[in-house]
């Protein structure tokens, strides 16, 4: 009986070591924010367009399922949410995705004091792009960006 236990333990350790080695050898998609521009200015909000480059390392198409985000300024989160992004990245290619994020002025004003029209507000964007990777299923690809949002003069 003790032999079975020792054998089972040894087999478990081999399987776990194999899984760890396999995980290190798996290639994952890459994503990065190339630029952020003001896409639209309204009376209650502005829309930022995040240009996200996604690289598909696989020999099959890579479906993009969406993007989660959190926007911060000076260490304080002022907006978070999810954007439905339904795109296909062709096998072995890099594509740019335009991801719009609507930022209500009220969210900025509630967090950051002293904002005036024409001022620039520093921001950090923490994001996770969700893709449907072959054999792995739904995975998250982390990415981030830093910059300034210009508050328009109305």
C-alpha positions as CSV (number, residue, x, y, z in Angstrom):
1,X,0.0,0.0,0.0
2,X,2.8,2.3,0.8
3,X,4.3,1.7,-2.6
4,X,1.2,2.9,-4.3
5,X,1.2,6.1,-2.3
6,X,4.9,6.8,-3.1
7,X,4.3,6.0,-6.8
8,X,1.2,8.2,-6.9
9,X,3.1,11.1,-5.2
10,X,6.0,10.7,-7.7
11,X,3.6,10.7,-10.6
12,X,1.8,13.8,-9.3
13,X,5.1,15.6,-9.0
14,X,6.1,14.7,-12.6
15,X,2.7,15.9,-13.9
16,X,3.0,19.2,-12.0
17,X,6.5,19.8,-13.2
18,X,5.4,19.1,-16.7
19,X,2.5,21.6,-16.4
20,X,4.8,24.3,-15.1
21,X,7.3,23.7,-18.0
22,X,4.5,23.6,-20.5
23,X,3.1,26.9,-19.2
24,X,6.5,28.6,-19.6
25,X,6.8,27.3,-23.2
26,X,3.3,28.5,-24.3
27,X,3.3,31.6,-26.5
28,X,0.8,34.3,-25.6
29,X,-0.6,37.1,-27.7
30,X,0.8,40.6,-27.0
31,X,-1.0,43.9,-26.8
32,X,0.1,47.5,-26.3
33,X,-1.4,50.9,-26.4
34,X,0.1,52.8,-29.3
35,X,-1.7,56.1,-28.8
36,X,-4.6,57.8,-27.1
37,X,-6.5,60.6,-28.8
38,X,-9.7,62.6,-28.0
39,X,-12.2,61.1,-30.4
40,X,-15.3,63.1,-29.5
41,X,-16.1,66.1,-27.2
42,X,-19.6,66.5,-25.9
43,X,-21.4,68.6,-23.3
44,X,-21.2,65.9,-20.6
45,X,-18.3,63.7,-21.6
46,X,-15.4,63.2,-23.9
47,X,-14.5,60.0,-25.7
48,X,-11.0,58.8,-25.8
49,X,-9.8,56.5,-28.6
50,X,-7.2,54.0,-27.5
51,X,-5.2,52.6,-30.4
52,X,-4.4,49.1,-29.2
53,X,-1.9,47.0,-31.3
54,X,-2.6,43.2,-30.9
55,X,-0.1,40.6,-32.1
56,X,-1.4,37.1,-32.8
57,X,1.5,34.6,-32.6
58,X,-0.7,31.6,-33.6
59,X,-1.2,29.9,-36.9
60,X,-5.0,30.4,-36.6
61,X,-7.2,33.5,-36.2
62,X,-7.5,35.1,-32.8
63,X,-10.9,36.3,-31.7
64,X,-10.9,39.4,-29.5
65,X,-13.7,39.3,-26.9
66,X,-13.5,42.6,-25.1
67,X,-11.4,44.9,-22.9
68,X,-11.7,45.8,-19.2
69,X,-10.2,49.1,-18.0
70,X,-9.6,51.3,-15.0
71,X,-8.6,55.0,-15.4
72,X,-6.6,56.6,-12.6
73,X,-5.3,60.1,-12.0
74,X,-2.7,60.8,-9.3
75,X,-3.3,57.4,-7.8
76,X,-7.1,57.8,-7.6
77,X,-9.4,55.8,-9.8
78,X,-12.0,57.9,-11.5
79,X,-13.6,55.4,-14.0
80,X,-13.7,51.7,-14.7
81,X,-15.6,49.5,-17.0
82,X,-15.6,47.2,-20.0
83,X,-15.7,47.7,-23.7
84,X,-17.2,45.1,-26.1
85,X,-14.6,44.6,-28.8
86,X,-15.5,42.0,-31.3
87,X,-12.6,41.7,-33.7
88,X,-10.6,38.9,-35.4
89,X,-6.8,39.2,-35.5
90,X,-5.6,37.1,-38.5
91,X,-3.0,34.3,-37.9
92,X,0.5,35.6,-37.4
93,X,-0.4,39.3,-37.8
94,X,-0.5,42.5,-35.8
95,X,-3.6,44.6,-36.0
96,X,-4.6,47.9,-34.5
97,X,-7.9,48.2,-32.7
98,X,-9.7,51.5,-32.0
99,X,-11.1,51.2,-28.5
100,X,-13.4,54.1,-27.5
101,X,-13.8,54.9,-23.8
102,X,-16.4,57.5,-22.8
103,X,-15.2,59.7,-19.9
104,X,-17.9,61.8,-18.2
105,X,-16.6,65.2,-17.0
106,X,-18.4,64.6,-13.7
107,X,-16.2,61.6,-13.0
108,X,-13.1,63.7,-13.5
109,X,-14.4,66.7,-11.5
110,X,-15.4,64.4,-8.6
111,X,-11.9,63.1,-8.2
112,X,-9.6,65.9,-9.3
113,X,-10.0,69.3,-7.8
114,X,-9.0,72.5,-9.6
115,X,-9.8,71.3,-13.1
116,X,-10.5,74.1,-15.5
117,X,-11.3,74.2,-19.2
118,X,-8.1,73.9,-21.1
119,X,-6.2,72.2,-18.3
120,X,-4.5,68.8,-18.8
121,X,-5.2,66.0,-16.4
122,X,-2.6,63.2,-16.0
123,X,-4.0,59.7,-16.3
124,X,-3.0,56.0,-16.1
125,X,-5.0,53.3,-17.8
126,X,-4.7,49.7,-16.6
127,X,-6.3,47.4,-19.1
128,X,-6.9,43.7,-19.8
129,X,-7.7,42.6,-23.4
130,X,-9.7,39.4,-23.5
131,X,-9.0,36.9,-26.3
132,X,-10.0,33.4,-27.2
133,X,-6.7,31.7,-27.6
134,X,-6.4,28.2,-29.2
135,X,-6.2,25.4,-26.6
136,X,-6.1,27.9,-23.8
137,X,-9.6,29.4,-24.1
138,X,-10.4,32.8,-22.8
139,X,-7.3,34.6,-21.5
140,X,-6.5,38.2,-20.5
141,X,-3.6,40.1,-22.0
142,X,-2.5,43.0,-19.6
143,X,-1.6,46.4,-21.0
144,X,-1.3,49.9,-19.7
145,X,-0.9,53.5,-20.8
146,X,0.0,56.9,-19.3
147,X,-0.6,60.4,-20.6
148,X,-2.7,63.5,-20.2
149,X,-6.3,64.3,-21.0
150,X,-6.9,67.8,-22.2
151,X,-10.1,69.2,-20.8
152,X,-11.8,71.1,-23.7
153,X,-13.0,74.7,-23.5
154,X,-16.7,74.7,-24.2
